Amino acid sequence: MNEDTSTLILLLLPLVAGGIIAALNSSQTNAVIERIEAWIRARQERASLGTGFFARYVFNPLLWPIVKFCDWTDGFLHQGMKNGARVAAALYFLGLWLLVLSVAIYLVVVLAIIALVIFIAAKFLGGSSSDSDDEEPRRVNRAIDHAGLRGKKLYSGSSWLSEELKGRVDEDGNIYRGSSWLSEEKIGRIDEDGNIYEGTSWLSETKVGRIAKDGTLHKGSNWFSEERVGRIDDDGNIHKGTNWLNEEKQGRSGD
């Protein structure tokens, strides 16, 4: 049996089943079909009132045309012909519904696979770009980059003859006090917007100032009350003063 023959038989089966029911016109068969019709009507009414996805878009599209066909055949006087036509139509509707449902499921699976492939490709390309871009880690905290403080030690003193190590700023902007890693302790941090916080952790920290993009140092908890107290120049020298006329070197940042 070839494929065309099998397809033809499947297409004719509902007609054969309906014809047999119509020819027999059995009271018992008719009673069973009418009970099934009543059940379908009740299910369709519940599905039409439902708000769920399956009720609205899966079950109701199948049951609604069957109910409408039953309404249309209510005028048939021959009970067997009426029920035979209903069975044949219901089988055709069921076959069409299964075909549409299978195509929809296939499309959903294909789209899900495509989305997964795109997601994996995007993650791979994004990861490769991050790995190959040496400047990406420096975008985490632009403020300490502008001020030249990332990973630098902090020295106090007006010249290299009198300077001494006071602490350091790590790669993430955390500020430590101490002359060595054995004795150092965290005393604050600089966030990515240049705000300077005092405290050993984010639970206890308070804002005490900020660093502008040009290296200017401000003291204050907000821009209403802040005042300029110094600057960090391009060479990492830290100056104290409200302007260049009265400023004096207090220290520097370096390796």
C-alpha positions in Angstrom: 0.0 0.0 0.0 1.5 3.3 -1.1 1.3 6.6 0.6 -1.4 8.0 -1.7 -3.6 5.0 -1.1 -3.2 5.3 2.7 -4.0 9.0 2.5 -7.2 8.4 0.5 -8.3 5.7 3.0 -7.8 8.1 5.9 -9.8 10.8 4.1 -12.7 8.4 3.4 -12.9 6.8 6.8 -15.1 9.5 8.4 -17.5 9.3 5.4 -17.6 5.5 5.8 -18.2 5.7 9.5 -21.0 8.3 9.0 -22.6 6.3 6.2 -22.7 3.1 8.4 -24.4 5.0 11.2 -26.9 6.5 8.8 -27.6 3.2 7.2 -28.1 1.3 10.5 -30.1 4.0 12.1 -29.8 2.1 15.4 -31.7 3.6 18.3 -28.9 2.5 20.7 -26.2 4.1 18.5 -28.2 7.3 18.1 -28.7 7.5 21.8 -24.9 7.2 22.4 -24.2 9.9 19.8 -26.7 12.3 21.3 -25.2 11.8 24.7 -21.8 12.6 23.2 -23.3 15.7 21.5 -24.6 16.9 24.8 -21.2 16.4 26.4 -19.5 18.3 23.6 -21.9 21.2 23.9 -21.3 21.4 27.7 -17.5 21.3 27.2 -17.7 24.0 24.4 -19.7 26.3 26.6 -17.2 26.0 29.5 -14.3 26.5 27.1 -15.9 29.6 25.5 -16.2 31.1 29.0 -12.7 30.1 30.1 -9.8 32.6 30.3 -7.0 30.0 30.1 -4.8 29.6 27.0 -5.8 26.0 26.3 -9.5 26.7 26.8 -9.5 29.7 24.4 -7.0 28.7 21.8 -6.9 24.9 21.8 -10.2 23.3 23.0 -12.8 25.9 21.9 -11.5 26.1 18.2 -12.2 22.3 18.0 -15.5 22.1 19.7 -17.1 25.3 18.4 -17.4 24.2 14.7 -18.8 20.8 15.9 -21.5 22.5 17.9 -22.4 24.7 15.0 -22.6 21.8 12.7 -24.9 20.0 15.1 -27.1 23.1 15.2 -27.2 23.1 11.4 -28.2 19.4 11.3 -31.0 19.7 13.9 -33.5 20.0 11.1 -32.7 16.6 9.6 -35.8 14.3 10.1 -33.9 11.0 9.6 -32.2 10.3 13.0 -29.5 8.0 11.5 -28.6 10.4 8.7 -28.4 13.3 11.2 -26.1 11.4 13.5 -24.0 9.9 10.7 -23.4 13.4 9.2 -22.4 14.7 12.7 -19.9 11.8 13.3 -18.3 12.3 9.8 -18.1 16.1 10.3 -16.7 15.7 13.8 -14.0 13.3 12.6 -13.0 15.7 9.8 -12.9 18.6 12.3 -10.8 16.5 14.6 -8.3 15.6 11.9 -8.0 19.2 10.8 -7.5 20.4 14.4 -4.8 17.8 14.9 -3.0 18.9 11.7 -3.1 22.6 12.8 -2.0 21.8 16.3 0.9 19.7 15.1 2.0 22.5 12.7 1.8 25.0 15.6 3.8 22.8 17.9 6.4 22.3 15.2 6.7 26.1 14.6 7.0 26.7 18.4 9.8 24.1 18.7 11.6 25.5 15.6 11.3 29.1 17.0 12.5 28.0 20.4 15.6 26.2 18.8 16.3 29.4 16.8 16.0 31.6 19.9 18.3 29.2 21.8 20.9 29.3 19.0 20.8 33.1 18.8 21.1 33.3 22.6 24.1 30.9 22.7 25.8 32.8 19.8 25.2 36.1 21.5 26.7 34.9 24.7 29.7 33.4 22.9 30.3 36.5 20.8 29.8 38.8 23.8 32.1 36.7 25.9 34.7 36.7 23.1 34.4 40.5 22.8 34.9 41.0 26.6 37.9 38.7 26.7 39.6 40.3 23.7 38.9 43.9 24.8 41.6 44.9 27.3 39.8 48.1 28.1 36.6 46.5 29.3 37.7 46.0 33.0 38.5 49.7 33.2 34.9 50.7 32.5 33.8 49.3 35.8 34.9 52.5 37.6 35.6 55.4 35.4 36.1 57.9 38.2 39.3 56.3 39.5 40.5 56.0 36.0 40.1 59.8 35.4 41.9 60.5 38.7 44.6 57.9 38.0 44.0 56.1 41.3 43.2 52.5 40.1 45.6 50.1 41.8 47.8 52.9 43.1 49.5 53.5 46.4 48.9 56.7 48.3 51.8 58.7 49.7 51.8 61.8 51.9 54.5 64.5 51.7 55.3 67.6 49.7 58.3 66.0 48.0 59.8 62.5 47.4 62.3 63.2 50.2 59.7 63.5 52.9 56.9 61.3 51.6 55.7 58.1 53.3 53.2 55.4 52.3 49.8 55.9 53.8 47.6 53.5 51.9 46.3 52.4 48.6 43.3 52.2 46.2 42.5 48.8 44.7 41.2 48.0 41.3 37.6 48.3 42.4 38.0 51.7 44.1 38.3 50.5 47.7 40.5 52.7 49.9 42.8 51.1 52.4 44.9 52.7 55.1 48.3 51.2 56.1 51.9 50.9 55.1 51.7 47.2 54.1 49.1 44.5 53.4 49.7 43.1 56.9 48.5 46.2 58.7 46.1 47.8 56.2 42.4 48.2 56.8 39.6 49.4 54.5 38.5 52.9 55.4 36.3 53.8 52.4 35.7 53.5 48.7 35.2 55.5 45.5 32.2 54.5 43.4 32.0 54.7 39.6 30.5 58.2 39.7 33.4 59.5 41.7 31.6 59.7 45.0 33.9 59.1 48.0 32.5 57.1 50.9 34.0 56.7 54.4 33.4 53.3 56.2 34.6 49.8 56.4 31.5 48.3 54.6 28.5 49.5 52.6 26.4 49.0 55.7 28.2 51.7 57.7 29.6 54.0 55.0 28.7 57.6 54.5 29.4 60.0 51.7 32.2 62.5 52.5 33.0 63.9 49.1 33.7 63.2 45.4 36.3 63.3 42.6 35.3 65.2 39.5 36.3 63.9 36.0 39.1 66.6 35.9 40.5 65.4 39.2 39.1 68.2 41.3 38.4 67.0 44.9 35.2 68.1 46.7 34.2 67.7 50.3 30.5 67.3 51.3 27.7 64.8 51.4 25.8 66.4 48.5 26.3 69.0 45.8 24.4 71.6 47.8 27.0 71.6 50.6 30.1 70.5 48.9 33.2 72.7 48.5 36.4 72.3 46.6 39.3 71.2 48.8 42.0 70.2 46.3 42.8 68.3 43.1 44.7 65.4 41.6 46.8 66.4 38.6 47.7 64.3 35.6 50.9 63.1 37.3 49.0 61.8 40.3 50.1 64.6 42.6 47.5 65.4 45.3 47.1 69.1 46.0 45.2 70.8 48.9 43.5 74.2 48.2 40.4 75.9 46.9 42.1 77.1 43.8 45.5 77.0 42.1 46.7 80.3 43.8 46.6 78.8 47.3 47.1 75.1 46.7 50.0 73.1 48.0 51.1 69.5 47.4 50.0 67.1 50.1 51.0 63.8 48.5 50.8 61.7 45.5 49.5 58.4 44.0 51.8 56.0 42.4 53.2 52.5 42.2 
